[in-house]
Structures are given as C-alpha cells and as structure tokens.
Amino acid sequence: MNKRISSCTTILVGKKATLDGSTLIARNEDGYNKPNPQKFRVIQPADQPIDYTSAINGLKIKLPTNPLRYTSTPDADDQYGIWAGAGINSANVAMTACETITNNPHILAIDPLTDDGIGEADFVTLVLPYSQSARQAVLRLGQLLETYGTYETNGIAFSDHDEVWYLETIGGHHWEAIRIPNNAFVVAPNRLNIAEFDFASPNTLFSEDLPSLIAQYHLNPDEDQVNLRHIFGTATIKDSHYNNPRAYAILKVFGGLDEGDYEDQELPFMMVPTKKLTIEAVKWALSSHFENTPFDPYGTGSKDDRQRYRTIGLNRNEETHILQIRNDVPEAISGIHWLAFGPNTFNGLVPFYANTNTTPAIYRETQTSFDPNNIYWLNRLTALLGDTDFNRYQGLRDAFEAQALIDCRKIQLKTDAAILANPENSTAQLTVANQALADIYFMNLNQLLGKMVTTGANHMKLRYSLND
C-alpha cells in the first residue's frame, strides 16, 4: 500500500478565548523529504463524488447525494489521493485533518491498524460536505472509523460557531473526542494528546465499547483517573525531543505554564490563555522556531542545543491554515479560511472568504514543478533564500508579513462593510474580494523577494574588494 507520511502541529481555540469571539482551528500541514505542492480550491456539490474510491487501497464507499460546498487544500499531485487537508463548508462548519499521532503497542495489538481502511487522504472529503455542525462531523467520522477502520493514527479537529472538537483515532477501529471548553486553547503535536477524559460528560464522544475495552484488557495504569494518554499513548525519547517541546513552548507563552520543561511527558492537554488570542498570535505560534532560547536553529546556542528539538516552523511546512468561524458578522461572511503556503519563516496568512464559488488562480492552479508565478512556489523561494542568512533577512521578513496583513485586513474590513450594507449577491462580491486579497499578497511577496535579492547581492562569497 502506497501512502504518504506527514507530521503537523495543531492549535485549537474556543470562542471565549479569542479576541473577537470566533472559534479557531489551525494546523501546519508538514510534508516529508521534498516539497509537496498544495492547491486551494472550492469543491462544488456537483464535483463531489458519490462513488468514492480510495487512491491508496481501492476501498469503495457510497457517499450521500446531498453534499455541501466546501473549501479544500489538496495536494497538487493526487496520485496518493486527494488529501484535502482542511476546509469550511457552506454551513460554516470547519475541519482540519490530520495531526499524525501515536498509539502504544498494547492497543495496536488489541485493535490493529487495517490496510484496507480510510485515512488522512480521505477524511475531509468523506466528512466535511455532509456535516451541519462540528458535533455531527465528529459522529460521522466516528461511524466511518468503526465501519471501515483506519491504516494510521490521527487527530482531527472540527469547529462551528459555538463548538470546537478534537478527535483521536485509537487502534484500527476505535476513537475518542472531546469538546474544547470555550475559554481554553490546545496545542497538539504528533503524539496522542487527550489526557484526562470523562466518559460520562456531555462534552465527550467515543466508540461505544471503549470503556469496556479498557477494562477487559486492563489498560488503565492509574488508580484514580482515566487518562487516555496514559492508556493509549506513548512517552518515548522521540516524544521528548520531537513532540513535547512544541507543546511546552506554546503552553508557556499562551498559558503561562510555570512548571515542566521542553521534554516533559505530562504537559497539560489544554489551558486557559493568560490573555485572549488573535489570528496573529496563532500564526506566530505555528511559525515558532523557539526564538530567544538556546534551541533556536537560527540562534547562538551550541550546535547540540540548536539541533536538540523539532521546531514548529520548519522547512517541511507545506501549508498553514487557521479556520475562523466569526460570531459578530452575518453567516455569509462568517467563515474565513486563512491560508499560507510554504515554510512559515518567510510567508504570511491571507484571509480568504469561504463563501465563494472559486479561488484565485495563483492559489488554485499550483503545478508540481517550480513556477515563480504561483504563490506556493514563490513562498518556497523566499524561505529558501531567507534560510541562507536568516538574521540578515529577518527584518525584511517581519516588515513584509506586517504590511501584507495590514493590506489584507483593509480589504477585509472594506468587504465586510460592503456586505453589511448590501448583502445581495454576496458570493460574487466575496469572489472579487478574494482575488484582491491574492493580488495584494502576491505584490507584497514579490517586493520581499526583490529586497532580499538586493540586500544579499553584496554579501555573496564570490566577490572581491576592488571594483575591477
């Protein structure tokens, strides 16, 4: 079976923990050993398959005949499946899939993964078009997992106007999910993340036999609690260097965590932030390379320290999304699919409206080979050049990201006001606005590249001091 391996970082924020009362689910989609170009598309109901076939294992699934329209960030190369990544549907339900996680050998022996099941390449396509709420999306995915099984372990997030949910797969056919409290946030790296769990709570969902499975196989090591990370998860050396540092770094900044360290295996799953979070704060977190610590690969720490931990922002970032469902605007403009392509060190987010019938060509028509007229590849180029001398280019990067966000927010404010004044034909207005957002970002990105080339030209190694 051919499948692609990826590893990501997820951040979830409840509506009372955000500055404007939105729900936020966000994720870096991280690739593997070479660039994996991404697209940004709108999937119309007529384009959604009824007879779905997995490109990975040939599994066939009959889908409902009444899909909703939704945004999608699929791979440009679809030989291994769609890999829709994330999206917002026309009911303003958002979904991001997946966060690759870990299960321990106990559960994988009891309920092995199944090669002929479903996985990350399929999830968004199978669930998002048929969900009217985040809770309904959880239940639909849970039913699919129980019916078909899965060939990998994953964490998946869902949101709507009021609720944020996080689901983790357990073995081949089991799952558990928890609603994130309105005043809390979550950082989820590549491990099983959900810790304390109450099977009797209205804010948890799970495969029906999960409690009896735990009891039957004597899986709970704790006398006084049900901690799913202890029961089904891992606490390996890899976790302490690859996963835990990402959670610790953001829990410390956002939640004021004052105990533990980068390698702590018992970090909390969720916290209440010390102040309300913004889009900019979440993007900063997803771009983090542990600045101002000895562990920053661009910093001045020892070589061992700079290579000790896996950072959040890194060369394998393929696309980053923050799916925002706003509560202070009409339904037509509530869903915002914030999107950035390429490594997060030298890119910026664009607030695309989800209620649209198409996306700008420079985001939609990504080619599998290098094309400087495409946002994905242009962001790859700025990141590669910036990485050669980060400290030299950092100021240019910061100015670019701030200016691009200012320009995009101006368009967003103007568009919001126009829709509020005249809601007729809002979809067409938002399509025009999305094109303007893409155009202004493309202009700012090209200006950044030009400044980087100009700044770096006189610092090439192939030079001599005399002008001969």
HELIX and SHEET records of a PDB file:
HELIX    1   1 LYS A   15  ALA A   17  5                                   3    
HELIX    2   2 PRO A   45  ASP A   47  5                                   3    
HELIX    3   3 PRO A  105  ILE A  110  1                                   6    
HELIX    4   4 PHE A  123  VAL A  127  1                                   5    
HELIX    5   5 LEU A  128  TYR A  130  5                                   3    
HELIX    6   6 ALA A  134  TYR A  148  1                                  15    
HELIX    7   7 LEU A  210  GLN A  216  1                                   7    
HELIX    8   8 LEU A  228  PHE A  232  1                                   5    
HELIX    9   9 ILE A  237  LYS A  238  1                                   2    
HELIX   10  10 ASP A  239  ASN A  243  3                                   5    
HELIX   11  11 ASN A  244  GLY A  255  1                                  12    
HELIX   12  12 ILE A  279  LEU A  286  1                                   8    
HELIX   13  13 LYS A  303  ARG A  306  1                                   4    
HELIX   14  14 GLU A  331  ILE A  333  5                                   3    
HELIX   15  15 ASN A  344  PHE A  346  5                                   3    
HELIX   16  16 ALA A  361  ARG A  364  1                                   4    
HELIX   17  17 ILE A  375  THR A  388  1                                  14    
HELIX   18  18 PHE A  390  ALA A  421  1                                  32    
HELIX   19  19 SER A  426  ALA A  457  1                                  32    
SHEET    1   A 7 MET A 270  MET A 271  0                                        
SHEET    2   A 7 PHE A 185  ALA A 188 -1                                        
SHEET    3   A 7 THR A   9  VAL A  13 -1                                        
SHEET    4   A 7 THR A  23  ASP A  30 -1                                        
SHEET    5   A 7 ASN A 317  ILE A 325 -1                                        
SHEET    6   A 7 GLY A 335  PHE A 341 -1                                        
SHEET    7   A 7 VAL A 350  TYR A 353 -1                                        
SHEET    1   B 2 ARG A  41  ILE A  43  0                                        
SHEET    2   B 2 TYR A  70  SER A  72 -1                                        
SHEET    1   C 2 ASP A  51  THR A  53  0                                        
SHEET    2   C 2 LYS A  60  LYS A  62 -1                                        
SHEET    1   D 6 ALA A  86  ILE A  88  0                                        
SHEET    2   D 6 ALA A  94  THR A 100 -1                                        
SHEET    3   D 6 ASN A 154  SER A 159 -1                                        
SHEET    4   D 6 VAL A 164  ILE A 170 -1                                        
SHEET    5   D 6 HIS A 174  ARG A 179 -1                                        
SHEET    6   D 6 THR A 204  PHE A 206 -1                                        
END                                                                             
